[in-house]
């Protein structure tokens, strides 16, 4: 892993692409109010977020850039009311993803795909309350959205759905990164990735 020498220019790029990433993932986040979309939310974020993350990778190519970007998103969401327990999964997943990207010096296309797919697992952290604080969280949902909504959500988020959520996220993020590579070929060539 290369030493991180993040400078002011990198911080500007991190801020810019974090903002762009947040704008990209906001529409699926809003759709998450519909229970079935809540289930598919991590996959949709993986599908949509490839472009800003690939741009961040090509512009910085330094360890810590992706970690800062992902961590800032998670902290913003936590401040906005998402469960704080999400950070227990989300932040380590983001750091592992950055390590995978750094292992290939941000130029290895296969490791960039893998790194992005791992990075895209971070939204699953927001689903942890359904599994680790289930009764309290469902009661909170019932008070906020009503009994019908709560019972629908409770039936969707069973333990058996965890592998489906993970697999859907990996497929969605692979597709999202593939789309990004097709759109950003010139940037990738300039960055020495292809």
C-alpha positions in Angstrom: 0.0 0.0 0.0 1.4 3.4 -1.0 1.8 6.1 1.6 -1.0 8.5 1.7 0.1 12.1 0.8 -3.3 13.7 0.5 -2.8 17.4 -0.3 -5.1 20.4 -0.7 -5.9 19.6 -4.3 -6.9 16.0 -3.3 -9.1 17.4 -0.5 -10.8 19.6 -3.0 -11.4 16.6 -5.3 -12.6 14.5 -2.4 -15.1 17.2 -1.4 -16.3 17.7 -5.0 -16.8 14.0 -5.7 -18.3 13.3 -2.3 -20.9 16.0 -3.1 -21.5 14.5 -6.6 -21.8 11.0 -5.1 -24.3 12.2 -2.5 -26.4 13.9 -5.3 -26.2 10.7 -7.4 -27.4 8.4 -4.5 -30.1 10.8 -3.1 -32.9 9.7 -5.6 -32.7 6.0 -4.7 -32.4 7.1 -1.0 -35.7 8.9 -1.3 -37.3 5.9 -3.0 -36.2 3.9 0.1 -39.4 5.0 1.8 -41.1 2.3 -0.3 -40.3 -1.0 1.5 -39.3 -3.0 -1.7 -37.0 -0.1 -2.7 -35.5 -0.1 0.8 -34.6 -3.7 0.2 -32.9 -2.9 -3.1 -31.4 0.4 -1.9 -27.8 -0.8 -1.5 -27.9 -2.4 -5.0 -29.4 0.9 -6.5 -26.7 3.0 -4.8 -24.0 0.6 -6.2 -25.5 0.9 -9.7 -25.7 4.7 -9.6 -22.6 5.6 -7.7 -19.9 4.2 -10.0 -19.2 7.4 -12.0 -18.3 9.8 -9.1 -16.3 7.1 -7.3 -14.3 6.2 -10.5 -13.7 9.9 -11.1 -12.4 10.2 -7.5 -10.1 7.2 -8.0 -8.7 8.5 -11.3 -8.2 12.1 -9.9 -6.5 11.2 -6.6 -5.1 7.7 -6.7 -4.1 7.9 -3.0 -5.0 5.8 0.0 -7.5 7.6 2.2 -9.5 9.5 -0.6 -12.2 6.8 -0.9 -12.2 6.3 2.9 -12.8 10.0 3.5 -15.5 10.2 0.9 -17.4 7.2 2.1 -17.0 8.1 5.8 -18.3 11.6 5.2 -21.4 10.2 3.4 -22.0 7.9 6.4 -21.6 10.6 8.9 -23.8 13.0 7.0 -26.5 10.3 6.8 -26.1 9.6 10.6 -26.6 13.3 11.4 -29.7 13.3 9.1 -31.2 10.6 11.2 -30.0 7.3 9.9 -29.1 4.8 12.6 -25.6 5.3 14.2 -25.2 1.6 14.4 -24.7 1.6 10.6 -21.2 3.0 11.1 -20.1 -0.3 12.8 -20.4 -2.0 9.4 -20.1 0.9 6.9 -16.8 2.5 8.0 -14.8 -0.8 8.1 -16.2 -1.9 4.7 -15.1 1.5 3.2 -11.6 1.2 4.6 -11.3 -2.4 3.3 -12.4 -1.2 -0.1 -9.8 1.6 -0.1 -7.1 -1.0 0.9 -8.2 -3.2 -2.1 -8.0 -0.2 -4.4 -4.6 0.8 -3.0 -3.3 -2.8 -3.4 -3.6 -2.3 -7.2 -2.2 1.3 -6.8 -5.6 2.5 -8.1 -4.5 1.4 -11.6 -5.5 -2.3 -11.6 -8.9 -2.5 -13.3 -9.9 -5.9 -11.7 -9.0 -4.6 -8.2 -10.8 -1.4 -8.9 -13.9 -3.4 -9.7 -13.5 -5.5 -6.6 -12.8 -2.4 -4.4 -15.9 -0.6 -5.7 -18.1 -3.7 -5.2 -16.8 -3.9 -1.5 -17.2 -0.1 -1.1 -20.8 -0.4 -2.3 -21.7 -2.7 0.6 -21.6 0.3 3.0 -25.4 1.1 2.7 -26.1 -2.4 4.2 -25.0 -0.9 7.5 -28.2 1.2 7.5 -30.2 -2.1 7.6 -28.5 -3.4 10.7 -31.2 -2.2 13.1 -33.6 -4.6 11.4 -31.4 -7.4 12.7 -29.7 -6.2 15.9 -32.3 -3.8 17.3 -35.3 -5.3 15.6 -38.1 -4.9 18.1 -37.2 -1.3 19.1 -36.6 -0.3 15.4 -39.9 -1.8 14.2 -41.7 -0.1 17.1 -40.0 3.2 16.0 -41.1 2.6 12.4 -44.7 1.8 13.5 -44.9 5.1 15.4 -43.5 7.0 12.5 -45.3 5.4 9.5 -48.1 3.2 10.9 -48.9 -0.5 11.5 -49.3 -1.4 7.8 -46.0 0.0 6.8 -44.2 -1.6 9.8 -45.7 -5.1 9.1 -44.7 -4.9 5.5 -41.1 -3.9 6.4 -40.9 -6.6 9.1 -41.9 -9.3 6.6 -39.4 -8.1 4.0 -36.4 -7.8 6.3 -36.0 -11.4 7.4 -32.7 -13.1 8.1 -33.1 -15.0 4.9 -33.0 -11.8 2.9 -29.4 -10.9 4.0 -27.7 -13.0 1.3 -30.1 -11.7 -1.4 -29.4 -8.1 -0.3 -25.6 -8.7 -0.5 -25.7 -10.5 -3.9 -28.0 -7.9 -5.4 -25.6 -5.2 -4.1 -22.6 -6.9 -5.6 -24.4 -7.3 -9.0 -25.6 -3.7 -9.0 -22.2 -2.3 -8.1 -20.5 -4.4 -10.7 -22.9 -3.1 -13.3 -22.5 0.5 -12.0 -18.7 0.3 -12.2 -18.9 -1.2 -15.7 -21.2 1.6 -16.9 -18.7 4.1 -15.3 -15.7 2.5 -17.1 -17.6 2.8 -20.4 -18.4 6.5 -19.9 -15.1 7.5 -18.4 -12.6 5.7 -20.8 -10.7 8.9 -21.5 -10.2 9.7 -17.8 -9.1 6.1 -17.2 -6.5 6.2 -20.0 -5.1 9.5 -18.7 -4.9 8.0 -15.2 -3.1 4.9 -16.5 -5.9 2.5 -15.6 -6.5 1.2 -19.1 
